Amino acid sequence: MASNLKEKSKVSYKGGCFCNAINFKANADTFWSSLCYCNSCTKISGAPVIAWAGFYKNQVSWSGKKITEFISSKGVTRGFCNKCGSTLSFCGEKFGMDKIFISTVSFNNPNVFPPTEQIFTCDSLNWMHLDDKIPKVDKID
């Protein structure tokens, strides 16, 4: 009996830092993707907005050089490459320490993670034109 159902293939998304010293692979679809305008993310990235894709930590594997992590504020750990400076990850207690958010543009194909919301829009620069088609959240408590 023929079936019209296709077996879902195992997903795998690869990426890394700018200098390719650190690489990662996410073995699941993201549970969340967002544009963040908060002051911390914009300072860390050096840009007026940063895009994040969220995964559970056990869905992500790292290879190459060890990611460097630091505590950027209470309950927040950020990861980067200490060779090229690429921002790679974010973990926060308020989101659950079993989750990791990876910089969307560090993926080999960032287009597969379009943002589903914009957060901390209250911190956006006044000359940034926010996309009204993407839901906005001023703050996350």
Phi, psi and chi 1 to 4 in degrees:
 res  aa     phi    psi   chi1   chi2   chi3   chi4
   1 MET       -  124.4  175.6 -179.3 -147.3      -
   2 ALA   -79.3  145.6      -      -      -      -
   3 SER  -120.5  140.0  172.5      -      -      -
   4 ASN   -86.3   -5.7  -69.8  -27.4      -      -
   5 LEU   -81.3  133.6  -61.5  175.0      -      -
   6 LYS   -98.7  137.4  -68.6 -176.8  179.5  178.8
   7 GLU   -69.9  130.4 -175.6  176.7  -31.2      -
   8 LYS   -67.0  124.4 -173.5  175.2 -180.0  179.5
   9 SER   -76.3  151.7   61.8      -      -      -
  10 LYS   -70.6  127.0 -174.7  171.5 -179.8  169.6
  11 VAL   -84.8  151.1  -63.5      -      -      -
  12 SER  -153.9  122.0  179.1      -      -      -
  13 TYR  -118.4  126.0  -55.8  104.1      -      -
  14 LYS  -111.5  157.0  -64.6  178.7 -179.8  179.8
  15 GLY  -171.2 -169.9      -      -      -      -
  16 GLY   176.5 -176.6      -      -      -      -
  17 CYS   -79.7  174.9   65.1      -      -      -
  18 PHE   -60.8  -41.7  178.0   76.3      -      -
  19 CYS   -87.8   -1.7   70.8      -      -      -
  20 ASN    69.2   16.2 -149.5   30.8      -      -
  21 ALA   -74.2  -29.8      -      -      -      -
  22 ILE  -118.3  131.0  -60.2  173.0      -      -
  23 ASN  -128.0  157.1  -65.8  -75.5      -      -
  24 PHE  -144.8  163.8   60.0   83.4      -      -
  25 LYS  -141.5  128.7 -179.1  166.7   62.1  170.1
  26 ALA  -104.9  124.5      -      -      -      -
  27 ASN  -102.9   37.0  -69.2  -43.7      -      -
  28 ALA  -161.6  164.5      -      -      -      -
  29 ASP   -75.5  149.6  -75.6  -40.9      -      -
  30 THR   -65.7  146.1 -177.7      -      -      -
  31 PHE   -92.7   -8.2   63.8   79.6      -      -
  32 TRP  -165.8  141.3 -178.5   79.6      -      -
  33 SER  -142.6  138.5   58.8      -      -      -
  34 SER  -151.7  158.9  179.8      -      -      -
  35 LEU  -100.3  131.3  -62.9  173.6      -      -
  36 CYS  -118.3  131.4 -175.8      -      -      -
  37 TYR  -110.4    8.3  -60.1   88.9      -      -
  38 CYS   -62.9  155.1   81.5      -      -      -
  39 ASN   -60.6  -37.4  -68.2  -37.3      -      -
  40 SER   -65.5  -48.3  -64.7      -      -      -
  41 CYS   -64.6  -39.9  -77.6      -      -      -
  42 THR   -69.7  -37.3   56.6      -      -      -
  43 LYS   -66.2  -44.0  -70.7  -84.4 -172.4 -174.4
  44 ILE   -63.0  -40.9  -68.5  -66.8      -      -
  45 SER   -85.6  -20.6   67.9      -      -      -
  46 GLY    72.7   22.4      -      -      -      -
  47 ALA  -135.1  161.3      -      -      -      -
  48 PRO   -73.2   -8.9   22.1  -29.0      -      -
  49 VAL  -159.9  150.7   62.5      -      -      -
  50 ILE  -130.4  145.0 -170.3  168.2      -      -
  51 ALA  -102.7  136.9      -      -      -      -
  52 TRP  -125.0  146.7  -64.3  109.2      -      -
  53 ALA  -122.0  129.1      -      -      -      -
  54 GLY   -99.7  138.2      -      -      -      -
  55 PHE  -139.8  165.7  -61.3   88.6      -      -
  56 TYR   -83.5  142.2  -71.4   91.9      -      -
  57 LYS   -55.5  -35.3  -74.9 -177.1  178.5  179.2
  58 ASN   -73.4   -2.9   64.7   -0.4      -      -
  59 GLN   -97.4   -2.4  -63.1  170.3  -31.9      -
  60 VAL  -121.4  132.1  178.4      -      -      -
  61 SER  -120.8  146.4   58.8      -      -      -
  62 TRP  -115.6  147.5  -61.1   87.4      -      -
  63 SER  -143.0  165.9   61.9      -      -      -
  64 GLY    84.4 -146.9      -      -      -      -
  65 LYS   -64.0  147.6 -167.1  172.1  179.7  177.2
  66 LYS   -70.2  135.5 -175.2  171.3  173.3   27.0
  67 ILE   -66.7  140.1 -168.2  168.9      -      -
  68 THR   -94.1  129.7  -60.3      -      -      -
  69 GLU  -119.4  150.0  -66.1 -177.7  -39.4      -
  70 PHE  -147.2  157.6   71.1  101.5      -      -
  71 ILE   -89.4  114.3  -63.3  170.7      -      -
  72 SER   -89.6  -24.3   62.3      -      -      -
  73 SER  -163.2  174.1   56.4      -      -      -
  74 LYS   -56.6  121.2 -174.5  177.6  179.3 -173.6
  75 GLY    78.5    9.0      -      -      -      -
  76 VAL  -123.6  126.3  174.7      -      -      -
  77 THR  -117.4  132.8  -57.1      -      -      -
  78 ARG  -120.5  146.0  -65.2  176.9 -176.6  -88.5
  79 GLY  -120.5  145.5      -      -      -      -
  80 PHE  -153.0  168.3   68.1   99.5      -      -
  81 CYS   -88.5  124.2  172.9      -      -      -
  82 ASN   -82.8    3.6   69.0   11.4      -      -
  83 LYS   -93.9  -51.4 -176.5  176.5  177.2 -173.8
  84 CYS  -105.8  -13.8   67.6      -      -      -
  85 GLY    87.6    3.2      -      -      -      -
  86 SER   -59.0  129.7  -64.9      -      -      -
  87 THR   -71.6  127.7  -64.4      -      -      -
  88 LEU  -120.0  -40.5  -66.2  170.1      -      -
  89 SER  -146.0  164.6   66.4      -      -      -
  90 PHE  -146.1  133.1  167.7   93.7      -      -
  91 CYS  -132.3  138.5  -63.4      -      -      -
  92 GLY  -141.0  138.2      -      -      -      -
  93 GLU   -56.7  -37.2  -72.8  177.2    0.7      -
  94 LYS   -67.8  -18.2   71.6  169.2   59.4  174.6
  95 PHE   -99.4  -11.0  -58.0  106.3      -      -
  96 GLY   102.3  125.4      -      -      -      -
  97 MET   -74.9   -0.1  -66.8  -53.2  -74.5      -
  98 ASP   -87.6    0.8   61.0  -29.1      -      -
  99 LYS  -112.5  151.1  -63.3  176.1 -179.1   76.0
 100 ILE  -135.8  140.1 -173.2  167.1      -      -
 101 PHE  -112.4  124.0  -58.3   90.0      -      -
 102 ILE  -108.5  136.7  -62.0  176.4      -      -
 103 SER   -55.8  119.9  169.1      -      -      -
 104 THR   -57.4  -40.1  -57.9      -      -      -
 105 VAL   -73.7   -7.2  -62.6      -      -      -
 106 SER   -83.0   -7.9   64.2      -      -      -
 107 PHE   -77.1  150.1  -77.0   90.6      -      -
 108 ASN   -60.6  -32.8  -66.5  -13.7      -      -
 109 ASN  -130.9   81.3 -176.3    4.6      -      -
 110 PRO   -66.5  -15.5   19.5  -26.8      -      -
 111 ASN   -66.2  -15.6  -74.0  -47.0      -      -
 112 VAL   -77.9   -4.9  -60.6      -      -      -
 113 PHE  -121.2   64.0  -56.4  112.8      -      -
 114 PRO   -65.1  144.1   25.2  -32.7      -      -
 115 PRO   -66.0  140.3   21.9  -29.3      -      -
 116 THR  -103.4  -11.2   55.9      -      -      -
 117 GLU  -159.8  165.4   70.4  179.1   -2.9      -
 118 GLN  -119.3  129.8  -58.5  173.2   88.7      -
 119 ILE  -118.0  155.9   59.2  172.2      -      -
 120 PHE    54.8   41.1  -66.6  100.6      -      -
 121 THR   -63.7  -21.3   55.4      -      -      -
 122 CYS   -64.6  -20.8   59.8      -      -      -
 123 ASP   -95.0   -0.2  -69.3  -20.8      -      -
 124 SER   -65.4  148.8   67.5      -      -      -
 125 LEU   -66.5  144.5  -61.8  172.7      -      -
 126 ASN   -65.9  -16.0   59.7    9.9      -      -
 127 TRP   -95.2   -0.1   48.1  -99.8      -      -
 128 MET   -80.7  128.8  -78.1  -68.5  -62.9      -
 129 HIS   -97.4  106.5  -60.4  -75.1      -      -
 130 LEU   -75.5  145.5  -53.0 -176.9      -      -
 131 ASP   -77.9  111.4 -172.5  -22.3      -      -
 132 ASP   -68.5  -12.0  -71.0  -28.2      -      -
 133 LYS   -81.1  -16.6  -64.2  176.2 -168.9  155.0
 134 ILE  -102.3  125.1  -56.3  171.3      -      -
 135 PRO   -53.7  143.8  -23.9   33.0      -      -
 136 LYS  -112.9  141.8  -62.4  177.7 -175.1   91.6
 137 VAL  -129.9  120.3  178.0      -      -      -
 138 ASP   -66.2  -48.8  -84.8  -16.5      -      -
 139 LYS  -143.8  156.3  -66.0 -174.3  180.0 -165.1
 140 ILE  -115.2  120.4  -62.4  174.9      -      -
 141 ASP   -92.6      -  -64.1  -40.2      -      -
